[in-house]
């Protein structure tokens, strides 16, 4: 697929323009989005992604059009699963609902830049080393197995701070209270970061680990750098609106992790088959290509992804209906402030710890502000953050935000 430079330029400019529009039109003035607003703009961004896919279909042909749609649907599905960790972050840091949009948009912008770097690095590796397909394929198969074995989200899950977040707390002094939507404030002649900035660091650092299996997955569906980039970009652009649209509904997708495990496993096998077809390793068939197993066509990939997601969604809804009929509560308690006896668990967007500071509270004088200096060897800095959780917390899914990569 030969994409002219001007097409790249127009595409990147359009994506940046959408981010700027999102900030100016929706995020610059803090407010809690309504369900209608979230639904309308989610539909708009999905519509833009679909129109772009139709343009690819028209100008580049059905093969590339199918690859784009398969990549977009996969990335969108993985993004929905990522939202569960975002819910944990928002609840753990008691981020006020009207400020959550800013954290999400800035986190999405960071994720887009980071994934663009990963995409070009991955494309260069694939171009020069065919054995990379073995690595990507094997990693996705392992991720799928680990995801299925974990069984999805647990009601005991809590956010666990990763190394980047702990380093930020140690180096930078933070305030305990939110100061409107500001991320940096000046108190007593010294600058401090607010809990809002800490929450942003948590979201951004979490996406580094999300990209570990997201990028290999889409390279298993298409090796066209332009399609990989655009599918990722359009999947991320509507994530902020989607977060508020499915407020409190994440816990109902009880089989989502199993569906994603099937999709990741399928793509992993597809990558391994492609690796055999392009094999150059001397200890595999003497360095010759292995073509005994036919490659998986794009139409089959798209069909498997769509059918798996449909079955997963329907099965989840059926199970929830049966559980409600039997008087069984949801497994995560998301969106329910009273879940688990008042503990701060996977609450819905906007649920806050009643003991957290007011978002608009600003000290009447420099001496009124509660701040915490940089962390010493024995202590942690700043409030507004979650308590450390021990190794036995059972945070299987949330531990993706820990220092080491974990399965999705």
C-alpha positions as CSV (number, residue, x, y, z in Angstrom):
1,X,0.0,0.0,0.0
2,X,1.7,3.2,-1.2
3,X,0.6,6.1,0.9
4,X,1.8,9.5,-0.4
5,X,3.4,11.9,2.1
6,X,0.6,14.4,1.6
7,X,-2.0,11.8,2.7
8,X,0.0,11.2,5.9
9,X,0.2,14.9,6.5
10,X,-3.5,15.5,6.1
11,X,-4.3,12.5,8.3
12,X,-2.1,13.5,11.1
13,X,-3.4,17.1,10.9
14,X,-7.0,15.9,11.0
15,X,-6.3,13.8,14.1
16,X,-4.5,16.6,15.9
17,X,-7.4,18.9,14.9
18,X,-9.9,16.5,16.5
19,X,-7.9,16.4,19.7
20,X,-7.7,20.3,19.8
21,X,-11.5,20.5,19.1
22,X,-12.1,18.0,21.9
23,X,-10.1,20.1,24.3
24,X,-11.6,23.5,23.3
25,X,-15.1,22.3,22.9
26,X,-15.5,19.9,25.7
27,X,-12.7,19.8,28.2
28,X,-11.4,23.3,28.6
29,X,-14.4,24.2,30.8
30,X,-14.7,21.5,33.5
31,X,-18.1,19.9,33.5
32,X,-19.6,16.5,34.0
33,X,-20.8,15.2,30.6
34,X,-24.4,14.0,30.3
35,X,-25.3,10.6,29.0
36,X,-26.8,12.2,25.9
37,X,-23.6,14.2,25.2
38,X,-21.4,11.1,25.7
39,X,-23.7,9.0,23.4
40,X,-23.8,11.6,20.6
41,X,-20.0,12.2,20.5
42,X,-19.2,8.5,20.8
43,X,-21.4,8.0,17.8
44,X,-19.7,10.9,16.0
45,X,-16.2,9.5,16.5
46,X,-17.3,5.9,15.5
47,X,-18.9,7.4,12.4
48,X,-15.7,9.3,11.5
49,X,-13.7,6.0,11.9
50,X,-16.3,4.1,9.7
51,X,-16.2,6.9,7.0
52,X,-12.4,6.7,7.0
53,X,-12.6,2.9,6.6
54,X,-15.0,3.3,3.6
55,X,-12.5,5.7,2.0
56,X,-9.8,3.1,2.4
57,X,-12.1,0.5,0.9
58,X,-12.9,2.8,-2.0
59,X,-9.4,4.0,-2.8
60,X,-7.2,1.0,-1.7
61,X,-9.5,-1.9,-2.3
62,X,-11.4,-4.5,-0.2
63,X,-8.3,-6.2,1.2
64,X,-6.9,-3.1,2.8
65,X,-10.4,-1.9,3.8
66,X,-11.0,-5.2,5.6
67,X,-7.6,-5.0,7.3
68,X,-8.4,-1.5,8.6
69,X,-11.8,-2.5,10.0
70,X,-10.4,-5.6,11.6
71,X,-7.7,-3.6,13.3
72,X,-10.1,-0.8,14.4
73,X,-12.6,-3.3,15.9
74,X,-9.8,-5.1,17.7
75,X,-8.2,-1.9,19.1
76,X,-11.6,-0.6,20.2
77,X,-12.4,-3.8,22.0
78,X,-9.0,-3.8,23.8
79,X,-9.7,-0.1,24.7
80,X,-12.9,-1.0,26.4
81,X,-11.1,-3.5,28.6
82,X,-8.5,-0.7,29.4
83,X,-11.3,1.5,30.6
84,X,-11.7,-0.8,33.7
85,X,-8.2,0.3,34.9
86,X,-9.2,3.9,34.2
87,X,-12.2,3.4,36.4
88,X,-9.9,2.1,39.2
89,X,-7.6,5.1,38.8
90,X,-10.4,7.6,38.9
91,X,-11.9,6.0,42.0
92,X,-8.6,5.5,43.8
93,X,-7.6,9.1,43.4
94,X,-11.2,10.3,44.0
95,X,-11.0,12.4,40.8
96,X,-14.1,14.6,40.6
97,X,-16.4,13.8,37.7
98,X,-16.1,17.2,36.2
99,X,-12.3,16.9,36.1
100,X,-12.1,13.4,34.7
101,X,-12.5,14.6,31.1
102,X,-9.2,16.5,31.3
103,X,-7.3,13.5,32.7
104,X,-8.7,11.2,30.0
105,X,-8.0,13.6,27.1
106,X,-4.4,14.3,28.1
107,X,-3.9,10.6,28.7
108,X,-5.3,9.7,25.3
109,X,-3.0,12.3,23.6
110,X,0.0,10.8,25.4
111,X,-1.1,7.3,24.4
112,X,-1.4,8.3,20.8
113,X,2.1,9.8,20.7
114,X,3.5,6.8,22.5
115,X,1.8,4.2,20.3
116,X,3.0,6.1,17.2
117,X,6.5,5.6,18.3
118,X,5.8,1.9,19.1
119,X,4.2,1.5,15.6
120,X,7.1,2.8,13.7
121,X,9.6,0.8,15.7
122,X,7.5,-2.3,15.2
123,X,7.2,-1.6,11.4
124,X,11.0,-1.2,11.1
125,X,11.6,-4.4,13.0
126,X,9.2,-6.3,10.8
127,X,10.7,-4.9,7.7
128,X,14.2,-6.0,8.6
129,X,13.7,-9.1,10.7
130,X,11.0,-11.6,9.6
131,X,11.5,-13.6,12.9
132,X,9.8,-10.8,14.8
133,X,6.5,-12.4,13.7
134,X,7.4,-15.4,15.8
135,X,8.0,-13.2,18.8
136,X,4.7,-11.2,18.3
137,X,2.7,-14.4,17.7
138,X,4.1,-16.3,20.7
139,X,3.6,-13.3,23.0
140,X,0.0,-13.0,22.0
141,X,-0.7,-16.7,22.4
142,X,0.8,-16.5,25.9
143,X,-1.2,-13.3,26.7
144,X,-4.4,-15.0,25.6
145,X,-3.8,-18.0,27.8
146,X,-2.9,-15.8,30.8
147,X,-6.0,-13.6,30.1
148,X,-8.3,-16.6,30.0
149,X,-6.8,-18.2,33.0
150,X,-7.2,-15.0,35.1
151,X,-10.9,-15.2,34.6
152,X,-11.4,-11.4,34.1
153,X,-12.1,-8.8,36.8
154,X,-12.3,-9.6,40.5
155,X,-14.3,-7.7,43.1
156,X,-11.1,-7.5,45.1
157,X,-9.2,-5.5,42.5
158,X,-7.6,-2.3,43.5
159,X,-5.2,0.1,41.7
160,X,-1.6,-0.7,42.4
161,X,0.9,2.1,41.8
162,X,3.6,1.4,39.3
163,X,7.3,2.4,39.4
164,X,6.7,5.6,37.4
165,X,4.0,6.8,39.7
166,X,6.1,6.0,42.8
167,X,9.1,7.9,41.3
168,X,6.9,10.9,40.6
169,X,5.7,11.0,44.2
170,X,9.2,10.6,45.5
171,X,10.7,13.4,43.3
172,X,7.8,16.0,43.1
173,X,6.0,17.5,46.1
174,X,2.3,17.3,45.9
175,X,-0.8,18.9,47.5
176,X,-3.5,16.8,49.2
177,X,-6.4,18.7,47.7
178,X,-7.6,19.4,44.2
179,X,-7.3,23.0,43.0
180,X,-10.0,23.2,40.3
181,X,-8.5,21.7,37.1
182,X,-5.0,22.9,37.7
183,X,-2.2,20.3,37.6
184,X,0.5,22.6,39.1
185,X,-0.1,25.3,41.8
186,X,2.2,27.8,43.5
187,X,2.0,27.8,47.3
188,X,4.3,29.8,49.7
189,X,6.5,30.6,46.7
190,X,7.0,27.0,45.7
191,X,5.4,24.9,43.0
192,X,3.5,21.7,43.7
193,X,1.7,19.2,41.5
194,X,-1.9,18.4,42.4
195,X,-3.6,15.0,42.7
196,X,-5.0,15.6,39.2
197,X,-1.5,15.5,37.8
198,X,-0.8,12.3,39.7
199,X,-3.9,10.7,38.2
200,X,-2.7,11.7,34.7
201,X,0.7,10.1,35.4
202,X,-1.2,6.9,36.4
203,X,-3.3,6.9,33.3
204,X,-0.3,7.6,31.0
205,X,2.0,5.1,32.5
206,X,-0.7,2.4,32.4
207,X,-1.0,2.9,28.7
208,X,2.6,2.0,28.2
209,X,1.7,-1.5,29.3
210,X,-1.5,-1.5,27.4
211,X,0.5,-1.0,24.2
212,X,2.6,-4.1,24.8
213,X,-0.1,-6.4,23.5
214,X,-2.2,-3.9,21.6
215,X,0.5,-3.1,18.9
216,X,1.5,-6.7,18.2
217,X,-2.2,-7.6,17.9
218,X,-2.9,-5.1,15.1
219,X,0.3,-6.0,13.3
220,X,-1.1,-9.5,13.2
221,X,-4.0,-8.1,11.2
222,X,-2.2,-5.8,8.9
223,X,1.5,-4.9,8.3
224,X,0.6,-1.6,6.6
225,X,2.0,1.1,8.9
226,X,-0.6,3.7,7.8
227,X,-3.5,1.4,8.6
228,X,-2.0,0.4,12.0
229,X,-1.6,4.1,12.9
230,X,-5.1,5.2,11.8
231,X,-6.8,2.2,13.4
232,X,-5.1,3.0,16.7
233,X,-5.8,6.7,16.4
234,X,-9.5,6.4,15.7
235,X,-9.9,3.8,18.4
236,X,-8.4,6.1,21.0
237,X,-10.1,9.3,19.9
238,X,-13.5,8.3,21.1
239,X,-12.3,6.7,24.3
240,X,-13.1,9.7,26.5
241,X,-16.7,9.8,25.5
242,X,-17.0,6.0,25.7
243,X,-15.7,6.2,29.3
244,X,-18.7,8.2,30.4
245,X,-21.2,6.5,28.1
246,X,-20.6,3.1,29.7
247,X,-20.5,4.5,33.2
248,X,-21.3,1.7,35.6
249,X,-21.7,-0.9,32.9
250,X,-18.2,-2.3,32.7
251,X,-18.9,-4.8,35.4
252,X,-21.7,-6.3,33.3
253,X,-19.3,-7.4,30.6
254,X,-18.4,-10.4,32.7
255,X,-17.1,-12.4,29.7
256,X,-15.2,-9.7,27.9
257,X,-11.8,-10.9,29.1
258,X,-12.6,-14.4,27.7
259,X,-13.7,-12.9,24.4
260,X,-10.5,-10.8,24.2
261,X,-8.5,-13.9,25.0
262,X,-10.0,-15.7,22.0
263,X,-9.3,-12.8,19.8
264,X,-5.7,-12.4,21.0
265,X,-5.1,-16.1,20.7
266,X,-6.5,-16.2,17.2
267,X,-4.3,-13.3,16.1
268,X,-1.3,-14.9,17.7
269,X,-1.8,-18.1,15.8
270,X,-2.3,-16.0,12.6
271,X,1.0,-14.3,13.2
272,X,2.8,-17.7,13.8
273,X,1.4,-19.0,10.5
274,X,2.5,-15.9,8.7
275,X,6.0,-16.3,10.4
276,X,6.2,-19.8,8.9
277,X,5.3,-18.5,5.5
278,X,8.1,-15.9,5.7
279,X,10.5,-18.1,7.6
280,X,14.2,-17.4,7.3
281,X,15.4,-19.1,10.5
282,X,18.0,-21.7,9.6
283,X,16.8,-24.2,12.3
284,X,13.2,-24.1,11.0
285,X,12.8,-26.1,7.9
286,X,16.4,-25.3,6.9
287,X,15.6,-21.7,6.5
288,X,12.9,-22.3,3.9
289,X,9.4,-21.1,4.0
290,X,6.7,-23.4,5.5
291,X,3.5,-23.2,3.5
292,X,1.7,-26.3,4.6
293,X,-0.8,-24.3,6.6
294,X,-2.6,-21.7,4.5
295,X,-2.5,-18.1,5.8
296,X,-5.7,-16.7,7.4
297,X,-7.5,-14.3,5.0
298,X,-8.6,-10.9,6.2
299,X,-12.3,-11.6,5.8
300,X,-12.0,-14.6,8.1
301,X,-10.1,-12.5,10.7
302,X,-12.8,-9.8,10.7
303,X,-15.5,-12.5,10.9
304,X,-13.9,-14.2,13.9
305,X,-13.4,-10.9,15.7
306,X,-17.0,-9.7,15.2
307,X,-18.6,-13.0,16.0
308,X,-16.5,-13.4,19.2
309,X,-17.4,-9.9,20.4
310,X,-21.1,-10.6,19.7
311,X,-21.2,-13.9,21.5
312,X,-19.2,-12.4,24.4
313,X,-21.6,-9.5,24.8
314,X,-24.8,-11.5,24.5
315,X,-23.5,-14.2,26.9
316,X,-22.6,-11.4,29.4
317,X,-26.1,-9.8,29.2
318,X,-27.8,-13.2,29.6
319,X,-25.7,-14.0,32.7
320,X,-26.4,-10.6,34.2
321,X,-30.1,-11.1,33.7
322,X,-30.0,-14.5,35.3
323,X,-27.9,-13.2,38.2
324,X,-30.4,-10.4,38.8
325,X,-33.2,-12.8,38.8
326,X,-31.4,-14.9,41.4
327,X,-30.5,-11.8,43.5
328,X,-26.8,-12.0,42.8
329,X,-24.8,-8.8,42.6
330,X,-22.3,-7.9,40.0
331,X,-18.8,-9.3,40.4
332,X,-17.0,-6.0,40.6
333,X,-19.6,-3.7,42.2
334,X,-18.6,-1.0,39.7
335,X,-20.6,2.1,40.0
336,X,-21.9,1.1,43.4
337,X,-20.4,3.3,46.1
338,X,-21.7,1.0,48.8
339,X,-20.0,-2.1,47.3
340,X,-18.0,-4.2,49.6
341,X,-19.1,-2.4,52.8
342,X,-17.9,1.0,51.7
343,X,-14.4,0.1,50.6
344,X,-13.1,2.0,47.6
345,X,-13.2,-0.5,44.8
346,X,-14.0,-0.3,41.1
347,X,-16.4,2.5,41.4
348,X,-18.0,4.1,38.4
349,X,-16.7,7.4,36.9
350,X,-17.5,10.2,39.3
351,X,-17.9,8.2,42.4
352,X,-15.8,9.9,45.1
353,X,-14.4,9.2,48.5
354,X,-16.4,11.3,50.8
355,X,-13.3,12.2,52.8
356,X,-11.4,13.5,49.7
357,X,-10.8,17.2,49.4
358,X,-13.2,19.4,47.4
359,X,-12.2,19.9,43.8
360,X,-12.6,23.6,43.9
361,X,-11.1,24.1,47.3
362,X,-8.3,26.6,47.2
363,X,-6.5,27.8,50.4
364,X,-7.5,31.2,51.7
365,X,-3.9,31.9,52.4
366,X,-0.6,30.1,51.6
367,X,-0.5,28.8,55.1
368,X,-3.9,27.0,54.7
369,X,-2.8,24.7,52.0
370,X,-1.9,21.2,52.9
371,X,1.1,20.1,51.0
372,X,3.6,17.2,51.2
373,X,7.2,17.5,50.3
374,X,9.2,15.1,48.2
375,X,9.1,11.7,49.7
376,X,11.9,10.6,52.0
377,X,13.4,7.2,52.2
378,X,10.7,6.0,54.7
379,X,7.6,7.8,53.5
380,X,5.3,8.6,50.7
381,X,4.4,12.1,49.5
382,X,1.1,13.7,48.9
383,X,-2.5,12.7,49.5
384,X,-5.3,12.2,47.1
385,X,-3.8,8.8,46.2
386,X,-4.6,5.2,47.1
387,X,-2.9,3.2,49.8
388,X,-0.4,0.7,48.7
389,X,-1.8,-2.8,48.2
390,X,0.0,-5.9,49.3
391,X,1.0,-8.7,47.0
392,X,-2.0,-10.7,48.0
393,X,-4.6,-8.1,46.9
394,X,-5.6,-10.3,43.9
395,X,-5.4,-7.3,41.5
396,X,-5.0,-9.5,38.4
397,X,-6.3,-7.0,35.8
398,X,-5.4,-3.8,37.6
399,X,-1.8,-5.0,38.1
400,X,-1.2,-4.1,34.4
401,X,-0.4,-0.8,35.8
402,X,2.4,-2.3,37.9
403,X,6.1,-2.0,36.9
404,X,6.3,-5.2,34.9
405,X,4.1,-6.1,31.9
406,X,1.2,-8.2,32.8
407,X,-1.4,-10.0,30.6
408,X,-4.4,-8.0,29.6
